[in-house]
Amino acid sequence: MVPAFSSSPWSRLLLGGLVVALTACSAAPPPLPVLETLQTRADKTPVILIPGITGSVLQDRESGKILWGTGLRLLAPRDRGYSLALPITAELRAETETGVEAPEALHTIGLLGLAKKPIYGPIFDLMEANGYQIGDLAAPQPDDTFFAFPYDWRLDNTITTARLAAALQRLRAVRGEADLKVHLICQSNGGHICRYLSKYGGASLEEAEASASDPATPLPGVTIDKILLIGTANGGSLRILRELNHGRRYLPPFGRWWAPETLFTFPALFQDLPVYNPEPFLGADGEPFDADLFNPDDWEKFGWAVYGEKARKRLRKNRHPALFGTPELRRAYLERVLDRGRRFHQLLRRDVPGTAGIRYYLIQNNRAATPDRALLLPPEDGGDWRTCFYGDPHAAGEPFLSQRTTAPGDGHATEASQLWLSASARRRIIQPPVYVEGGHFELLLAPPSLEAILRFLAD
């Protein structure tokens, strides 16, 4: 989501406030870098951009109504985000998945006609300035060489990966190539998708688990030559739990708010919970505390997401049973998505035969204080447990505890999470990571990042 969820975000994809947006958009953007050796290269390998969570427009397939991707959607509808919530029952969810499409990646976000915030638009401009021909993966042409892969970022990442695998096969057929070589630019949650694709192609979670030791090519007829990871929480992010607990507000204090119960219905978020840190929780004394992010009992005990006091009150008045179900259905859904999130990370961490030739390039930040642990504070006067994250009042008031709850990163992904790759992938990092100052999303558009992208593609 934005900025953490993003997955997402999530990535800092949209506007933090009206004044910030107007100020940021008043200055002319710096000129785009051009790498002559890349610009004049006649035979360009196709490049695919995979955005992060909330980085794709969502549209109702039947009516054409935009559900996400305009400035208006930062403000309305003021429905706690329920219009984007997915039903937690499998039967209704399957119907929803076919009713929404992602027609394009977000290029810009406009705010009330006053300003526009660049999202992925500068990447399109960068590639075009360097001789790439912009295409559409839904209807590719033989000479197209740069594409974005928009997707419904709420869904389980394995569903998205299967759709990406099918799109690459269509591209191969259009180009008439026996073997299609591609480069992937993966931002935030896009890194999860790219890494899964490279190891298991379009396989389901169960198929991947059954065939992880199979030396067969994961993507017959498609060779992934380079993966550029930009601001990717490869080992997950604790900010996801914070979003699931507190919800997300756009343009605070008056913008649209997505409630915890809304975010709870997005399976992709549970596949970005942190696994890189074996001790993500601390007690009130700042010492490690035994709690398991992938144990549904602990979600109930500590009041996470739909088990928080305010969310419980709203759900007791549940006027949307088709979305949020009964307590029993919510528990069954939580067990399922936590189990799939844990297994998804285990598969990403594996070394898989047939992927040894992939070259990895990293762009990241290790200068910003980034949530690494949370404080679990026991109930007082018969109340609930409290989970305090970096920036919450209890942690901010205790310098020692603030220090214990953060680690260097980009504000969303710690450096340790950014480097949380399988052993073979770490060996295939071709150049040292490029460190760029900027927030989780902003670093993608920083001039040093744009220059690094070109160098990596030309390498």
Protein Blocks (a to p, Z undefined) as FASTA:
>chain_A
ZZkggoiabdcfbcfbfklmmmmmmpccddddddfklmmpmbacdddddddehiaccddf
klopafbhpfklmmbccehhmmmpccfbfklmmmmmmmpccfbccfbdceehlaccdfkl
mmmmmmmmnopacddfklccfkbcbdcddddfkbcfklmmmmmmmmmmmmmmmnopabdc
dddddehjlmmmmmmmmmnomadfklmmmmmmpcbdfbghiacfbdcdehiafkopfklm
mmmmnopaehiakbccddfklmmmmmklmmmccfkbmblbccfkopacdddfklmklmmm
nopajlpmklmmmmmmocblmlnopfklmmmmmmmmmmmmmmmmmmmmpccehilmpccd
ddddfkbccdfbdcddddeehiacddddehiaklmmmmklmmmmgccdehlacfklmmmc
cfklmmmmmbacdddeddfklmmmgmklmmmmmmmmmZZ
